[in-house]
Amino acid sequence: MGHGRTAVRTAAAGAVSAALVAGGVVGLAPAAQAAAPAIRFVDIAGDGGTVLKANVVTPANANGSHRYPLVVLPTSWSLPQVEYLAQAQKLADAGYVVLTYNVRGFWQSGGQIEVAGPPDVADASKVIDWALAHTPSDPAHVGMAGVSYGAGISLLAAAHDRRVKAVAALSGWADLVASIYSGRTQHVQALGVLDGSATLTGRESPELREMFDNLYSSNLAKEQEMIAWGRKRSPATYVDQLNRNGAAVMLANAWGDTVFSPNQYADFYQKLTVPKRLELRPGDHATAELTGLFGLPNDVWTDTERWLDHYLKGADNGIDREQPVQIESRSAGGYEGYPDWKAVGATRRKIALAGSTTIHANVDSGADGGIVFLSSILDQIARLPPMASMPLLPRRWAAVWQSQRYGATQQVRGTATLHTTLTPTAESGTLVAYLYDVGPLGLGKLVTHAPYTWHGQTPGKPFDVNLDLFSTAYDVPAGHRLALVVDTVDPLYIEHNPSGAQLTFSSPPDDPSYVSVPVREQ
């Protein structure tokens, strides 16, 4: 199994990283060439003197007598410092000093990969120090933005450095534990991509190597240590500091993000008391922002610039008066605005999970969450999510419940929740719950899913399972049904079912089982 995981992470990461890096460099070349007179490539001494490779883009007519708002862009995981050059040029043309730096441990920057640990947070402040000392930037108007790794570092920096007045965190994380270990389940394909790309383009710290190895091996003796490591690197841990510092925060993510699920961003959004905005669109990790990195029109980057314009330059562009939660359905397209996250799918409809059903573990039933990156990109581009035939799913390995046919379109919005009573034959195990849109011929399109793992339960003794599925926006056509499917194996995750284990789902009269689906009233 270990060799298989190594192959998965190396192949997947190699393909994804190489494609993004090569594509990014080639695609950004015209922008870099056009901006050449205004670009400087510099070395900045980060925390402990670690050299950070960076570039600075200034407005074309900048002079020492005028100060400009500063935007700092930490790079994404495994990508080089040219990543943001197209957007940096646009921002510089709009009157910003823009500084992009390669985070420690990757490419030509020094140090080791700390996964947004204290040295990375300190680096961000050192970069701001350098920019204020060496560029015509205004210390009263400092912002940060970034994709993925750069998003998480930007949020953490804003929580620790009061100079940061605005943040745009794109495809990032607020809770690292809830991202790669949600439902107490290792997201092995996502881990493989992160691990493999870090091996190709950077230098993992011993601590990071140990964390990866413990996750792959399911080392429960180190579980609390791993959780503490993740929480130290989670902006949600410092939400009170972020609120006190007052930086305006824009969060953007994709419904199908297989690295950082939208749930953890939505939960974090609700805890913010600063000026805030949440945008959720179809796609996978960083795919919604990707075209903008090539300098092409892109809604995420357009809103990022509007956000920075308003909160760093005082532009009255109306972004503060729009509904702060903006979502795009995976099915219908177009944006829907809401006053807060709770208003998304405020109406809930339950599907009863009646009867008692027993399934056997260790075999993939054919119901799957897809393949990291590929499946959600297909959904984003062609509206082709993972599919499964409900009649053909083997009931020995999959439990299936279906709703009645709906007479009208059901606009699923938000976070569906599963509540059931489970009796396992082993003390540890894993289940994966899937919600499907089922057409007249029984073909199901995946609406959402989530994994769930337990340890230390008494074999033969029932216990409650309460599981939030990954948040989404999906329209179920009239005449279709919703189906809940539960099995025990999914290639996206590490499963913990002993050989021969069985799971029995029941619905006691005093505690009936159900899946609660949030819908938008039409």
Secondary structure, DSSP 8 states (H G I E B T S, - for coil): -HHHHHHHHHHHHHHHHHHHHHHHHHHHHHHHHHTGGGEEEEEEE-GGG-EEEEEEE--TT--TT--EEEEEEE--TT--GGGGHHHHHHHHHTT-EEEEE--TTBTTS-S-B-SS-HHHHHHHHHHHHHHHHHSSEEEEEEEEEEETHHHHHHHHHHHH-TTEEEEEEES--S-HHHHHSGGG---HHHHHHHHHHHHHHB-B-HHHHHHHHHHHHT-GGGHHHHHHHHHHT-GGGGHHHHHHHT-EEEEEEETT-SSS-HHHHHHHHHH--SSEEEEEESSSTTTTTHHHHTT---HHHHHHHHHHHHHHH----STTTS-SEEEE-TTT-SEEEESSGGGTT-EEEEEE--S-EEEESSS--S-----TTHHHHHHHHH----EEETTTS-TTT-EEEE----SS-EEEEE--EEEEEEEESSSSEEEEEEEEEE-TTSEEEEEEEEEEEE-S--TT--EEEEEE---EEEEE-TT-EEEEEEES--TTS-----TT-EEEEE--TTS--EEEEEE---
